[in-house]
Amino acid sequence: MANKGLSNIKGVSKQDKEMIENIETMMGPEPEDMGLMKNVFWGRFREDLVFPYPRESKEERDTCDALLEELEDYLENEHPAVEIDQEEYIPEWCIERLFDMGVMGMIIPKEYGGLGLGVTSYNRVLELIGKHCASTAVMVSAHQSIGCKALVMFGNEEQKDEYLPMVAREKLSAFCLSEPNVGSDAAGQESFSVKTEDGDYILNGEKKWSTSAALSGLFTVMCKNMVKNPDTGELEQKGVNALICTPDMEGVEIFENNRSKTGIRGTWQARIRFNDVRVPKENMLHKEGRGLNVALSCLNYGRCTLSAGVTGAAKSAMDQGIKWAQTRYQFKRPISDFELVRQKIARMSALVYAMDAMLYMMTGMLDRGDKDIMVETAITKVFCSHYGWEVINEVMQIMGGEGYMTEHELERSWRDNRIHAIVEGSNEVMQSFIFAYGGKKLAEQMVSVQDALTWDTDEGIGDNLSRILTAATNPTVMSKALPLAGQLFMGIKPQAPEVRSVHPALRSQAQTLSTLIQKHSHYFKMASKWEREKIVEHQAQQARVADNAIYLYAMITSLSKMDDQLRTGEYGPAFERDRAAFEYLFDWFENKIHENFGQLRNNADDSMRKAAEAALRFNDTLPNKDFYIHEGSPLGRDAGKETPTEHIKQFPGDGVDPRTQDRAPGETDELELDDVPAASGDGAPEEPKPAAEDGVA
């Protein structure tokens, strides 16, 4: 019995069915060997994937340690973190220093001028930078994790020879995926390319949020692959292309260099217009129509390095917060004497321990080439971005009014790290992804069993009886159906997985983990039974299951890390802090998981939906002109309130801003392939200019 895709679920709306089909196409075929967390959804535990805790080689660690020593000296004594935040740009000399140290070419192979470091070393460096300056961490990460990572992973030898030395030692690179109407919906590109008779591609469209693009010498651009239908002559989409572009190509317009932001103010996010840009056929990355594979592969790395930056910031903030609590006196004693402050300290300690454990478990998986890791990278991103900022927020509360003051620098970290729950896939989208992709194969089996053995009102009596009798006499179908029925209707759970590889001192936590994995799989199945086809739209239920998967991954990786610490004989105050944090994490997260189990059956979701609907209806009565409306809204660009610019620093670029024209974001000039000039230039942009005193770059 072949498992059916989730788009075949009966009773799902046409809109949701199309969304599922698009996501399944975007994700591609399932890896044959399921990863750690997909197995957890089945109630299994792949010990071989997490024990022993992964470590890089001694040679690589020594190389990275030397780089960290040089980098830390620079960050502590020279790097202008406050100036970067206040002036909203990273000085060119800082970028040059990072190139000179090799920081900007860490992941690029040595033969192309880089350091050739692994993912773990790369993230150790990003963690250190994130401790000092989030803007710089984001710039370094965007350049290597997504900007030129596609070229490292998918480029051919000619492409690597031409471009990698430049981005390893001289010029920044940018990743062009997001658009005015494209955020988390990566498959919904409006930019497009059409192949000419001589094999080149004509690129049109608009890109947004491209970090460092105004300063870059290389763009990786995602766009729809439009192919002419031989029968109708009409252009039809056949996948997504990943194209290498350079800013000097005719028709490339960076019409906005940057926008003023709440945090990571030193980073620049450009808006780019591609007007009939001829891209040579030699600049196709990977394969025609397979660009989403490129994008999704790069995002795995971006989600790790994002997590590294916020982990560094959270560790630094925690130490500051604890020191403040011990030295700030109220009522004739330090505020660290009070239990609610101690609760904050304990939670920060537990969360930082888990962030570190899951981050470097994840980098270890990437270093050894694990194939099925998209659920794990999504979990790492959600956990670190959410709880990393929560740690910083708790420190803000401990420091009180003084924490809110600019001079203590915490408020900069507080502003900088709020962005991470939004970018690289918003956390809400990631929760649904973790639920759906983590449990996809199990859900497909459940749907296939249901379709084989249950009555279908769309079929006649004869067809129903024939199908059900055939399935009921098929040993393969029944071997799957009977255990599932026993679990769903009689509460007979499969045996809990064994955790054998753990240090004897951790047997209690290992047993807790085993039981929770068994229950997680059970409640995933029960939620699917209770919700049936409504599970597709009931994202609050999805989030509860996803959150439990996130807590379990935190517990698994923390168990492996503590196992490693015990086996290597760690001791002293730092280890005692870690041991206590680990034990509290297990107690705390076990309670949170059981709370979610209960809320899967007893929750306030019905009244929540009614309250949301009522609020939406009331908001419809308010005039659009009084509010800011997204530029890509079907209502049009001028539907809402005009954004103020008078007292906000502006970063205009060159070319015409399409928002000033009567043209939709995806609309382009009339496509005349014969009139488009050939691409020219060496790919180097004009020298970047720092922001002028009047705010214009």
C-alpha positions in Angstrom: 0.0 0.0 0.0 1.6 3.2 -1.2 1.2 6.2 1.1 -0.8 9.1 -0.4 0.2 12.7 -0.4 -1.4 15.0 2.2 -3.1 17.0 -0.6 -5.4 14.0 -1.0 -7.1 14.5 2.4 -10.8 14.6 2.0 -12.6 17.7 3.1 -9.7 20.1 2.7 -10.5 23.4 1.0 -9.3 24.0 -2.5 -7.1 26.8 -1.2 -5.4 24.7 1.4 -5.1 21.8 -1.0 -3.2 24.0 -3.5 -1.0 25.3 -0.6 -0.1 21.7 0.4 0.6 20.7 -3.2 2.9 23.8 -3.6 4.8 22.9 -0.4 5.2 19.3 -1.4 6.5 20.3 -4.8 8.9 22.8 -3.1 10.2 20.3 -0.6 10.8 17.6 -3.2 11.0 13.8 -2.4 11.5 12.6 1.1 15.0 11.4 2.1 15.1 7.6 2.2 16.8 7.7 5.6 14.6 9.7 8.0 16.4 12.1 10.4 16.3 12.3 14.1 13.1 14.3 14.7 11.0 12.6 12.0 11.7 9.4 13.9 10.6 11.0 17.1 7.2 11.7 15.5 7.0 7.9 14.9 7.9 7.3 18.6 11.5 6.1 17.7 14.8 7.4 18.9 17.9 7.3 16.6 20.7 7.2 19.3 23.3 6.9 16.6 22.5 10.4 15.3 23.1 12.2 18.7 25.6 10.0 20.7 28.3 10.8 21.1 28.0 14.6 21.0 29.6 15.7 17.8 33.0 17.4 17.9 35.2 18.9 15.2 38.8 17.6 14.7 41.6 18.9 17.0 43.3 20.5 14.0 40.2 22.4 13.0 39.5 23.4 16.5 43.0 24.7 17.0 42.7 26.7 13.7 39.4 28.2 14.8 40.8 29.0 18.3 43.6 31.0 16.7 41.1 33.0 14.6 38.8 33.5 17.6 41.7 34.9 19.6 42.6 37.5 16.9 38.9 38.3 16.3 38.1 38.8 20.0 41.0 41.2 20.4 39.7 43.2 17.5 36.0 43.1 18.7 36.9 44.2 22.2 39.4 46.9 21.4 38.7 48.3 17.9 35.2 47.4 16.6 32.9 50.4 16.7 29.7 48.6 17.8 28.1 51.7 19.2 28.9 53.9 16.2 27.6 51.2 13.9 24.2 51.2 15.7 24.0 55.0 16.0 25.2 55.9 12.4 23.4 53.0 10.7 26.3 51.6 8.7 29.3 49.4 9.1 32.4 51.4 8.2 34.3 50.1 5.1 37.5 49.7 7.2 35.7 47.2 9.5 34.6 45.1 6.5 38.2 45.2 5.2 39.6 44.1 8.5 37.2 41.1 8.6 38.2 40.2 5.1 41.9 40.5 6.1 41.4 38.2 9.1 39.7 35.6 6.8 36.4 36.0 8.7 34.5 36.8 5.4 35.8 33.7 3.7 35.6 31.1 6.5 33.3 28.7 4.6 35.0 29.1 1.2 37.5 26.3 0.3 41.2 27.2 0.6 41.8 26.7 -3.1 39.6 29.7 -3.7 41.2 32.0 -1.1 39.0 31.1 1.9 39.8 29.4 5.2 37.9 26.2 4.4 36.4 25.9 7.9 33.6 23.6 8.8 30.1 24.6 10.0 30.9 24.2 13.7 33.9 26.5 13.5 32.0 29.0 11.4 29.2 29.2 14.0 31.7 29.6 16.9 32.9 32.7 15.1 29.4 34.0 14.5 28.6 33.4 18.2 31.5 35.5 19.2 30.6 38.3 16.8 27.0 38.1 18.0 28.1 38.7 21.6 29.6 42.0 20.6 27.7 43.4 17.5 24.6 41.8 16.0 24.8 44.0 12.9 28.2 42.6 12.1 27.1 39.1 12.8 24.1 39.4 10.4 26.3 40.9 7.7 28.9 38.1 8.0 26.2 35.5 8.1 24.2 36.8 5.2 27.4 37.0 3.1 28.4 33.4 3.7 25.4 31.4 4.8 23.2 32.5 1.9 25.0 35.1 -0.2 27.8 32.9 -1.6 26.9 29.6 0.0 24.8 28.6 -3.0 27.9 29.1 -5.2 30.0 27.0 -2.8 27.4 24.2 -2.7 26.1 24.2 -6.3 28.5 26.1 -8.4 30.5 24.3 -11.2 34.3 24.7 -11.3 34.1 27.6 -13.8 31.7 29.5 -11.7 33.8 28.9 -8.5 37.0 29.9 -10.2 35.4 33.2 -11.5 33.6 34.4 -8.4 34.7 32.7 -5.1 38.2 34.4 -4.8 36.4 37.7 -5.1 33.8 37.0 -2.3 36.5 35.3 -0.1 38.8 38.3 0.0 37.3 41.4 -1.6 33.6 41.8 -2.1 30.4 41.0 -0.2 27.7 38.9 -1.7 23.9 39.0 -1.4 21.0 36.5 -1.6 17.9 37.8 -3.5 14.9 35.7 -2.6 12.3 38.0 -0.8 10.0 40.3 -2.8 7.2 42.7 -1.9 4.8 39.8 -2.1 7.1 37.0 -1.2 8.2 36.3 2.4 7.8 32.9 3.9 6.1 31.7 0.6 9.4 31.1 -1.2 7.7 29.3 -4.1 5.5 32.4 -4.9 8.2 34.3 -6.8 7.0 37.0 -9.1 10.4 37.7 -10.6 10.9 35.5 -13.7 13.4 34.5 -16.3 12.9 33.4 -19.9 15.5 31.6 -22.0 16.6 33.2 -25.3 17.3 31.2 -28.5 21.1 31.4 -27.7 20.5 30.0 -24.2 20.9 33.1 -22.1 18.2 34.2 -19.6 16.3 37.4 -19.5 15.5 38.4 -15.9 12.8 40.7 -14.8 11.4 41.5 -11.4 11.9 43.2 -8.0 13.7 42.0 -4.9 13.5 43.2 -1.3 15.4 42.7 2.0 18.6 41.7 0.2 21.2 42.2 2.9 24.4 44.0 1.8 23.2 44.1 -1.8 24.1 47.7 -2.3 27.7 46.9 -1.3 27.9 43.5 -3.0 29.8 42.2 -6.1 27.7 39.1 -6.5 23.9 38.3 -6.3 22.3 34.9 -6.1 18.8 35.6 -7.6 15.8 33.4 -7.3 13.1 33.7 -10.0 10.4 31.8 -11.8 11.6 29.7 -14.7 9.2 30.6 -17.5 9.1 28.2 -20.5 7.1 28.6 -23.7 4.4 26.0 -24.2 5.0 24.5 -27.7 1.3 24.0 -28.2 -0.1 27.4 -27.0 3.0 29.6 -27.3 2.2 30.9 -23.8 4.9 31.2 -21.1 4.3 28.7 -18.3 6.3 28.3 -15.0 8.5 25.2 -14.8 10.1 25.5 -11.4 12.4 28.2 -10.0 15.9 29.2 -11.3 18.9 30.3 -9.3 20.9 32.8 -11.3 24.3 34.4 -10.6 24.1 38.1 -11.3 26.4 41.1 -10.8 25.5 44.7 -10.1 27.1 46.0 -13.3 24.8 44.0 -15.6 22.7 46.2 -17.8 19.2 46.6 -16.3 20.2 46.0 -12.6 18.9 49.0 -10.5 19.4 49.2 -6.8 16.8 51.9 -6.2 17.0 51.8 -2.4 20.2 51.0 -0.6 18.7 50.5 2.9 15.9 51.4 5.2 16.1 52.7 8.8 15.3 49.9 11.3 14.7 49.2 15.0 17.7 46.9 15.4 20.7 45.5 13.5 20.9 49.1 12.2 24.3 48.7 10.7 23.1 46.2 8.2 21.9 47.4 4.8 18.9 45.7 3.1 18.5 46.8 -0.5 15.7 46.8 -3.0 16.6 45.8 -6.5 14.9 46.1 -9.8 15.9 43.7 -12.7 14.8 45.3 -16.0 15.3 42.9 -18.9 18.7 41.8 -17.5 20.5 39.4 -19.8 22.1 36.7 -17.6 24.6 34.4 -19.5 23.7 30.8 -19.6 27.0 30.0 -17.8 25.5 31.8 -14.7 22.8 29.2 -14.1 23.4 27.6 -10.7 22.6 23.9 -10.2 19.9 23.0 -12.8 17.2 24.8 -14.6 14.0 24.9 -12.6 15.7 23.5 -9.4 16.4 26.9 -7.7 14.3 26.2 -4.7 16.5 23.3 -3.9 19.4 25.8 -3.8 17.4 28.3 -1.7 16.2 25.7 0.9 19.7 24.2 1.2 21.2 27.6 1.9 18.5 28.5 4.5 19.5 25.4 6.5 22.9 27.2 7.1 21.3 30.6 7.5 19.1 29.3 10.3 22.1 27.9 12.1 24.2 31.1 11.9 21.3 33.2 12.9 21.0 31.0 16.0 24.7 31.3 16.7 24.5 35.1 16.8 21.6 35.2 19.2 23.2 32.5 21.3 26.3 34.6 21.7 24.1 37.7 22.6 22.1 35.7 25.1 25.1 34.3 26.9 26.6 37.7 27.2 23.3 39.2 28.4 22.8 36.4 31.0 26.2 37.0 32.6 25.5 40.7 32.7 22.1 40.1 34.2 23.3 37.8 36.9 26.1 40.1 37.8 23.6 43.0 38.1 21.3 40.9 40.3 24.2 40.1 42.7 25.4 43.7 43.0 22.1 45.7 42.8 20.7 46.1 46.4 17.2 46.7 47.4 15.6 46.3 50.9 19.2 46.0 52.2 20.1 42.9 50.2 20.9 42.0 46.6 17.9 41.4 44.4 19.4 37.9 43.6 18.1 36.9 47.1 14.5 37.1 45.9 13.0 33.9 44.5 11.3 35.4 41.4 14.7 36.9 40.4 16.3 33.5 41.0 13.6 31.9 38.8 14.7 34.2 36.0 18.3 33.3 36.6 17.6 29.5 36.6 15.5 29.8 33.4 18.1 31.8 31.6 20.8 29.3 32.6 18.7 26.4 31.4 17.7 28.0 28.1 21.3 29.1 27.3 22.5 25.6 28.0 19.9 24.2 25.6 20.6 26.8 22.9 24.3 25.9 23.0 23.5 22.1 23.0 21.1 22.2 20.0 23.2 24.7 18.0 26.4 22.6 18.0 24.5 19.4 17.6 23.0 20.9 14.5 26.4 22.1 13.2 27.8 18.7 13.9 25.1 17.1 11.8 25.8 19.5 8.9 29.6 18.9 9.2 29.2 15.2 8.8 26.7 15.6 5.9 23.4 14.3 7.4 20.8 14.5 4.7 17.5 14.8 6.5 18.0 17.8 8.8 15.4 20.5 7.7 13.2 19.8 10.7 16.2 20.1 13.1 17.4 23.4 11.5 13.9 24.8 11.8 13.7 23.8 15.4 17.1 25.3 16.2 16.0 28.6 14.6 12.7 28.8 16.4 14.2 27.9 19.8 17.2 30.1 19.7 15.4 33.1 18.2 12.5 32.9 20.6 14.3 32.0 23.8 17.5 33.9 23.0 15.5 37.1 22.9 13.5 36.0 26.0 16.8 35.7 27.9 17.8 39.2 26.9 14.3 40.4 27.8 14.6 38.9 31.2 17.9 40.7 31.8 16.2 43.9 30.8 13.7 43.2 33.6 16.4 42.4 36.1 18.3 45.6 35.3 15.1 47.7 35.4 15.2 51.3 34.2 19.0 51.2 33.9 18.7 48.3 31.4 16.6 50.6 29.2 19.4 53.2 29.1 21.5 53.3 26.0 24.8 53.5 27.8 24.6 50.0 29.3 24.4 48.5 25.7 21.7 45.9 26.7 19.0 47.9 25.0 20.9 47.6 21.7 21.1 43.8 22.1 17.4 43.8 23.0 16.5 45.7 19.8 19.0 43.8 17.6 17.8 40.3 18.5 14.1 40.8 18.2 14.4 40.5 14.4 15.4 36.8 14.5 11.9 35.5 15.2 10.8 37.1 12.0 13.5 36.4 9.4 14.7 33.1 7.8 11.1 31.9 8.1 8.9 33.4 10.7 8.5 31.3 13.8 4.8 30.8 13.3 5.5 29.5 9.8 8.2 27.3 11.2 5.9 25.8 13.8 3.5 24.7 11.1 6.5 23.4 9.1 7.8 21.4 12.0 4.4 19.8 12.6 3.7 19.1 8.9 7.2 18.0 7.7 8.1 16.3 10.9 5.0 14.1 10.9 4.5 14.0 7.1 5.4 10.4 6.5 3.4 9.2 9.5 0.4 11.3 8.5 0.6 10.0 4.9 0.4 6.4 6.2 -2.6 7.3 8.4 -4.4 8.9 5.5 -3.7 5.9 3.3 -5.0 3.5 5.9 -8.1 5.6 6.3 -8.7 5.9 2.6 -8.3 2.1 2.2 -10.7 1.0 5.1 -13.3 3.8 5.6 -16.5 4.5 3.8 -16.3 7.2 1.2 -19.6 9.1 0.6 -18.3 10.1 -2.9 -18.3 6.4 -4.0 -21.1 4.0 -4.6 -22.0 1.1 -2.3 -20.3 -1.4 -4.6 -17.1 0.5 -5.0 -16.9 1.1 -1.2 -17.4 -2.6 -0.4 -15.0 -3.8 -3.0 -12.3 -1.4 -1.9 -12.7 -2.1 1.9 -12.9 -5.9 1.4 -9.8 -5.8 -0.7 -7.9 -3.8 1.8 -9.1 -5.9 4.7 -7.7 -9.0 3.2 -4.4 -7.4 2.3 -1.7 -8.3 5.0 0.4 -5.2 4.3 -2.6 -2.9 4.8 -3.7 -4.7 8.0 -0.2 -4.8 9.5 -0.4 -1.0 9.5 -4.1 -0.6 10.2 -4.5 -2.9 13.3 -1.8 -1.3 15.5 -3.0 2.2 14.5 -6.6 1.2 15.3 -5.5 -0.2 18.7 -3.7 3.0 19.5 -6.5 5.4 18.3 -9.5 3.6 19.7 -8.1 1.4 22.6 -5.2 3.4 23.8 -2.7 0.7 23.2 0.6 2.5 22.7 3.7 1.1 21.0 6.6 0.4 23.3 8.7 3.4 24.4 12.1 3.6 22.7 15.2 2.7 24.7 18.0 5.1 25.4 21.0 2.9 25.9 24.0 5.1 25.1 23.7 7.6 28.0 26.0 7.9 31.0 24.8 6.0 34.0 24.4 9.2 36.0 21.7 10.3 33.5 19.4 7.3 33.5 16.6 9.2 35.1 16.6 11.9 32.4 16.9 9.2 29.7 13.8 7.4 31.0 11.9 10.6 31.1 12.9 11.4 27.5 11.9 7.9 26.4 8.4 8.2 27.8 7.9 11.6 26.4 8.9 10.5 22.9 6.4 7.6 23.1 3.6 10.1 24.2 4.6 12.7 21.6 3.9 10.2 18.8 0.7 9.0 20.4 -0.6 12.6 20.8 0.3 13.5 17.2 -1.9 10.6 16.1 -4.7 11.4 18.5 -4.7 15.1 17.4 -5.0 13.9 13.8 -7.9 11.7 14.8 -9.7 14.5 16.9 -9.2 17.2 14.3 -9.4 15.1 11.1 -9.2 17.3 8.0 -9.5 20.4 10.2 -5.9 19.9 11.4 -4.8 21.5 8.1 -6.2 24.9 9.2 -6.1 24.6 13.0 -2.6 25.9 13.4 -3.0 26.4 17.2 -3.1 22.6 17.5 -0.2 22.3 15.1 1.8 24.7 17.2 1.2 22.6 20.4 2.6 19.5 18.7 5.5 21.5 17.1 6.4 23.1 20.4 6.6 19.7 22.1 8.9 18.5 19.3 11.0 21.6 19.9 11.2 20.9 23.7 12.1 17.3 23.0 14.9 18.3 20.6 16.2 20.7 23.4 16.1 17.8 25.9 17.8 15.3 23.5 20.6 17.6 22.5 21.1 18.7 26.1 21.2 15.1 27.3 23.9 14.3 24.7 25.9 17.4 25.7 25.8 16.6 29.4 26.7 13.0 28.6 29.8 14.3 26.8 30.7 16.6 29.7 30.5 13.8 32.2 32.5 11.4 30.1 35.3 14.0 29.5 35.5 14.6 33.3 34.5 18.2 33.4 34.3 19.8 36.9 34.3 23.1 38.7 31.8 26.0 39.0 31.0 26.2 35.3 30.2 22.5 35.1 28.1 22.6 38.3 26.1 25.5 36.8 25.6 23.4 33.6 24.6 20.3 35.5 22.0 22.2 37.5 20.7 24.0 34.4 20.4 20.7 32.6 18.4 19.0 35.4 16.1 22.0 35.7 15.6 22.1 31.9 14.3 18.5 32.0 11.9 19.1 34.9 10.7 22.4 33.4 10.2 21.1 29.8 8.6 17.9 31.0 5.9 20.0 32.6 5.5 22.2 29.5 5.1 19.1 27.3 2.4 17.6 29.5 0.6 21.0 29.6 0.5 20.9 25.7 -0.8 17.3 25.8 -3.7 18.5 27.9 -4.4 21.5 25.7 -4.6 19.3 22.6 -7.9 18.0 24.0 -9.0 20.9 26.3 -8.3 24.3 25.1 -9.9 27.7 24.4 -9.5 27.5 20.6 -13.2 27.8 19.7 -13.7 31.0 21.6 -10.3 32.2 20.3 -11.5 31.9 16.8 -14.7 33.7 17.6 -12.8 36.5 19.3 -10.5 36.9 16.3 -13.4 36.9 13.9 -15.2 39.6 15.8 -12.0 41.7 16.0 -11.5 41.3 12.3 -15.1 42.4 11.6 -14.8 45.5 13.7 -11.4 46.4 12.1 -13.2 46.3 8.7 -15.2 49.2 9.8 -12.1 51.4 10.4 -11.0 53.4 7.3 -7.9 52.1 5.6 -6.5 55.6 5.1 -5.8 55.8 8.9 -3.5 52.8 8.9 -0.3 51.5 7.3 -1.2 49.0 4.5 1.4 46.5 3.1 2.6 47.6 -0.3 1.8 44.3 -1.9 -1.8 44.3 -0.7 -4.5 43.7 -3.3 -6.0 47.1 -2.2 -3.1 48.8 -3.9 -0.1 50.9 -2.9 -2.1 54.0 -2.0 -4.8 52.3 0.1 -3.4 53.3 3.5 -1.6 55.9 5.5 1.5 57.5 3.9 4.7 56.6 5.8 6.6 59.5 7.2 10.1 60.3 5.9 10.9 63.7 7.2 12.7 62.7 10.4 13.8 59.2 9.3 17.2 58.6 7.7 16.8 57.7 4.0 19.1 55.6 1.9 18.1 56.2 -1.8 19.9 54.3 -4.5 20.0 54.7 -8.3 17.3 54.1 -10.8 13.5 54.5 -10.6 11.6 53.3 -7.6 8.7 51.2 -9.0 6.6 52.2 -6.1 6.4 55.6 -7.6 5.0 54.2 -10.8 1.7 52.8 -11.7 3.1 49.3 -11.8 2.5 46.2 -9.6 5.6 44.6 -7.9 5.7 41.7 -10.4 4.9 43.6 -13.5 7.7 44.4 -15.9 8.4 46.4 -19.1 7.3 44.8 -22.3 9.7 41.8 -22.9 11.6 42.3 -26.1 14.4 39.7 -26.1 16.0 40.9 -29.4 16.6 44.4 -28.0 18.3 43.3 -24.8 22.1 44.0 -24.8 24.6 41.4 -23.8 25.8 41.3 -20.2 29.1 43.2 -19.6 31.5 44.2 -16.9 33.5 42.4 -14.2 30.9 42.2 -11.6 32.4 44.8 -9.2 30.0 47.5 -7.9 30.9 51.0 -7.3 32.8 51.7 -4.1 30.3 51.8 -1.2 29.8 55.1 0.4 29.0 55.5 4.1 25.9 57.3 5.2 26.4 61.1 4.9 25.7 63.4 7.7 22.3 64.3 6.2 21.4 60.6 6.2 21.7 60.1 2.5 24.1 57.2 1.5 
